[in-house]
Amino acid sequence: MHATPAEAGSANPLLDELARRLDELDHAGLRRTRRTVEAAEGVRLRIDGRWLLSFCSNDYLGLSGDPRLLQAASRSAQTAGAGASALISGHWSAHERLETELARFVGAQRALLFSTGYMANLGIVPALAGRGDAVFSDALNHASIVDAARLSRADVHVYPHRDVRALARMLEQSTARVKLVASDAVFSMDGTIAPLRELIALCEAQRAWLVLDDAHGLGVLGPQGRGTPAHFGVHSRNLVHMGTLGKAAGVAGAFAAGDACTIEWLLQRARTYVFTTASPPMLSDALHESLRIIAAEDWRRARLRELARQLQAGLAGSRYRLLASDTAIQPIVVGTNEAAVTLAAALIARGIWVPAIRPPTVPAGTARLRVSLSAAHDAGDVQCLVDALRTLEREIDSAQSNTRPE
Ligand SMILES: Cc1ncc(COP(=O)(O)O)c(C=O)c1O
């Protein structure tokens, strides 16, 4: 535990102000804490010596602990770090091979590797749009797109979630020289899928860029997990397809894929690519193996679909409102922060770990449990979750009827 300024006996106004604001987070039920993972066995994580069944991870295909990825990384490892940024001397043959494979995997001319998805968005959007330009962003986009749009210094227009008509009106009214639409492909806290066919048609008609963040679609959607554009069977030269490699791909990193000219521009101008140390080459070797497995092992996606159906059927008719989602993300909207935190704590007491997601990650009043499924779960795991939620439902109902006035 770190000492608070008061405990440390300091009278530092900067620290006092932070301590006051931390207290405010506590009072609003918004203070977040970490749990330290001591060990993992598939979807079971050991926390404080106790094994919990986890529905927290974005490791949708269950690849992060796959020994084949670890072997691929260690077989080739000549160095722990890349040693420099890519444009100096940090671009290794492992990176080059992975970029070639990523482009092939998603059906693009070329791809460029970033160290994280957050950095990819922060690099891509400001490289394509700047002061005087216009960025159009879905209301439920991930924080990294929100930040990227702000960083670009373009005028930012937020359109209602998945509302292509509203977006079309905004694009038509805009006189900006460069227009850029940015959207999550699969929305991270809802599991909804962007109307990609319509977005592409609109962006082509309006000569706008479309930056598609496929963090939660890559590996999960499309034939052989090739991502959301493959799921819809669409291509466009206006499209910059961003995918992350720390979720279904099980490792870390991200990429932008698209037309060769677009990617060359990003290589020149995306500041989060240019001004940072390239990722460790052995991660690229692990990812190369991961892409092979993603394409080869369709059973992982089939299992995800089966588990989602099982969860939906198991909670049908209960008090729990599962958002309609065909993806691995199956959120249960609870409402208040307190209710979400209480439910998550009750599940933890039963050995099940599901994260409570609160504002600012989701809109106020829509705090939720974000259940994420993985191909590493089996039907028994999902049944455990359903049984625990059903038991809690009965307990809450009987507590409420006991406290009701006669
Ligand atoms: C939609 C979306 N984009 C980008 C990111 C950031 O990716 P990374 O974790 O690789 O930084 C996330 C991660 O949570 C995400 O959900």
The ligand as an SDF file (V2000), in Angstrom:
LIG
                    3D

 16 16  0  0  0  0  0  0  0  0999 V2000
  -11.9850   -1.2460  -29.7260 C   0  0  0  0  0  0  0  0  0  0  0  0
  -10.6070   -1.1930  -29.1470 C   0  0  0  0  0  0  0  0  0  0  0  0
   -9.6550   -0.5290  -29.7950 N   0  0  0  0  0  0  0  0  0  0  0  0
   -8.4030   -0.4490  -29.3320 C   0  0  0  0  0  0  0  0  0  0  0  0
   -8.0540   -1.0480  -28.1540 C   0  0  0  0  0  0  0  0  0  0  0  0
   -6.6550   -0.9210  -27.6430 C   0  0  0  0  0  0  0  0  0  0  0  0
   -5.9140   -2.0300  -28.0210 O   0  0  0  0  0  0  0  0  0  0  0  0
   -4.6230   -2.4240  -27.1900 P   0  0  0  0  0  0  0  0  0  0  0  0
   -5.1060   -3.0990  -25.9580 O   0  0  0  0  0  0  0  0  0  0  0  0
   -3.8410   -3.2970  -28.1090 O   0  0  0  0  0  0  0  0  0  0  0  0
   -3.9220   -1.1370  -26.8910 O   0  0  0  0  0  0  0  0  0  0  0  0
   -9.0020   -1.7640  -27.4360 C   0  0  0  0  0  0  0  0  0  0  0  0
   -8.6140   -2.4390  -26.1790 C   0  0  0  0  0  0  0  0  0  0  0  0
   -9.2280   -2.4980  -25.2040 O   0  0  0  0  0  0  0  0  0  0  0  0
  -10.3170   -1.8280  -27.9330 C   0  0  0  0  0  0  0  0  0  0  0  0
  -11.2750   -2.4630  -27.2570 O   0  0  0  0  0  0  0  0  0  0  0  0
  1  2  1  0
  2  3  1  0
  2 15  2  0
  3  4  2  0
  4  5  1  0
  5  6  1  0
  5 12  2  0
  6  7  1  0
  7  8  1  0
  8  9  2  0
  8 10  1  0
  8 11  1  0
 12 13  1  0
 12 15  1  0
 13 14  2  0
 15 16  1  0
M  END
$$$$
